[in-house]
Amino acid sequence: DPFEAMLHRLVPLFLAILPAASMALSIPPLRGNSRFFLDTADVREWEALLPLGIFHGVTTNPVLLQRAGVACTVDECHRLAKTAFSLGANEFMAQAWGGDTDALVESGLALRAPDPARIVVKVPVTAAGTAAAARLIRAGTRVCLTACYGREQAVVAVGV
């Protein structure tokens, strides 16, 4: 895989320059503060736990939607976001879906449409996902890169 090969070449270089570079970087205010999210699409769990005040928001993905018996559609995600906000969530994260960059961008833009300031679009750290994330960010979408399983992917995620 050419994408993975590129990552294996870049990671040692990035790790070598990271200490010096991190001192010169200005970290955006949404990075660095810990926030806790409910990782479920089960509204009953939200009703029980969001009022405690310790959770910043809710995060979902297609698997969690399926487990909760919720259709993986834009309309259902909008309904869930509205419910989460009414229960006190500050952010709602929904994962984009699609087989290529264009499809991920399309679903991501549709997911964030009702409240771009509070709906964050999750995109997997894959070649198509990172390309989609860059496009979504340029379009003013708040993005969370997800499904990051290795240091090579983490390096890519930092660069988006």
C-alpha positions in Angstrom: 0.0 0.0 0.0 1.7 3.3 -1.1 -0.1 5.3 1.6 1.3 3.0 4.4 4.7 3.0 2.8 4.7 6.8 2.8 3.7 6.8 6.5 6.6 4.5 7.4 9.0 6.9 5.8 7.5 10.0 7.4 7.0 8.9 11.0 10.8 8.7 11.9 11.3 12.1 10.4 8.3 13.6 12.2 9.3 12.0 15.5 12.8 13.5 15.2 11.6 17.0 14.6 8.6 16.9 17.0 10.2 18.2 20.2 11.6 21.4 18.5 8.5 21.9 16.4 6.1 21.5 19.3 7.7 24.4 21.1 7.1 26.7 18.1 3.5 25.6 17.5 0.5 27.4 18.7 -2.0 24.8 19.8 -5.6 25.6 19.0 -7.8 26.0 22.1 -9.9 22.9 21.3 -6.8 20.7 21.6 -5.2 19.9 24.9 -8.2 20.1 27.2 -9.7 16.8 28.2 -13.4 16.3 27.4 -15.5 13.2 28.1 -18.0 12.0 25.6 -20.7 9.3 25.8 -19.8 6.8 23.1 -23.3 5.5 22.4 -26.3 6.1 20.3 -28.7 4.8 23.0 -30.7 7.8 24.1 -31.7 6.1 27.3 -28.0 6.2 28.3 -27.9 9.9 27.4 -30.9 10.6 29.5 -29.3 8.9 32.5 -25.8 10.3 32.1 -25.8 13.7 30.4 -27.5 15.4 33.4 -24.6 14.5 35.6 -22.7 17.3 34.0 -19.4 15.4 33.5 -19.8 14.7 29.8 -19.1 17.3 27.1 -21.1 15.6 24.5 -22.0 12.4 22.6 -20.1 10.5 19.9 -21.6 8.0 17.5 -20.6 5.9 14.5 -22.5 3.5 12.2 -21.8 0.5 14.5 -23.1 2.3 17.5 -26.2 3.4 15.6 -26.9 -0.2 14.5 -26.4 -1.5 18.1 -29.0 1.1 19.3 -31.4 0.1 16.6 -31.1 3.5 14.8 -30.9 3.8 11.1 -27.6 5.2 9.8 -29.1 8.1 7.9 -28.5 11.8 7.9 -32.0 12.5 9.1 -31.6 10.1 12.1 -28.3 11.7 13.0 -29.9 15.1 12.9 -32.7 13.8 15.2 -30.1 12.4 17.6 -28.1 15.6 17.6 -31.2 17.6 18.5 -32.0 15.2 21.3 -28.4 15.3 22.6 -28.4 19.1 22.6 -31.7 19.2 24.4 -30.2 17.0 27.1 -27.3 19.3 27.7 -24.6 18.0 25.3 -22.2 20.7 24.0 -21.1 18.7 21.0 -22.4 15.9 18.9 -20.1 13.8 16.8 -21.3 11.7 13.9 -19.1 9.6 11.6 -19.2 10.2 7.9 -19.7 7.2 5.6 -19.0 6.4 2.1 -16.6 4.3 -0.1 -14.4 7.2 -1.3 -13.3 10.7 -0.5 -16.2 12.4 -2.3 -18.8 10.2 -0.5 -17.2 11.0 2.9 -17.3 14.7 2.1 -20.9 14.6 1.0 -22.1 12.7 4.0 -19.9 14.9 6.3 -21.3 18.1 4.9 -24.9 16.8 5.3 -24.3 15.6 8.8 -23.0 19.0 10.1 -25.6 21.1 8.2 -28.1 21.8 11.0 -25.5 23.1 13.5 -21.9 23.4 12.2 -20.7 24.9 15.4 -21.7 22.0 17.6 -21.8 19.0 15.2 -18.4 17.5 14.7 -17.8 15.1 11.8 -15.7 12.0 12.5 -13.7 10.7 9.6 -11.5 7.6 9.7 -7.7 8.0 9.3 -7.4 6.3 5.9 -6.2 7.7 2.6 -9.7 8.6 1.6 -10.6 9.8 5.1 -7.7 12.2 5.5 -8.3 13.7 2.1 -12.0 14.1 3.0 -11.0 15.6 6.4 -8.9 18.2 4.7 -11.7 19.1 2.3 -14.3 19.2 5.2 -12.0 21.5 7.2 -11.6 23.9 4.3 -15.4 24.0 4.1 -15.6 25.1 7.7 -16.5 21.7 9.2 -15.2 20.7 12.6 -13.5 17.3 12.2 -12.4 14.5 14.5 -10.2 11.9 12.9 -11.1 8.5 14.2 -10.2 4.8 13.8 -6.5 5.6 14.5 -4.7 2.4 15.4 -1.1 3.2 14.9 1.6 5.9 15.2 1.7 6.3 11.5 -1.9 7.2 11.4 -1.5 9.5 14.3 1.2 11.4 12.4 -1.1 11.8 9.5 -4.0 13.0 11.7 -1.8 15.7 13.3 -1.0 17.0 9.8 -4.6 17.4 8.6 
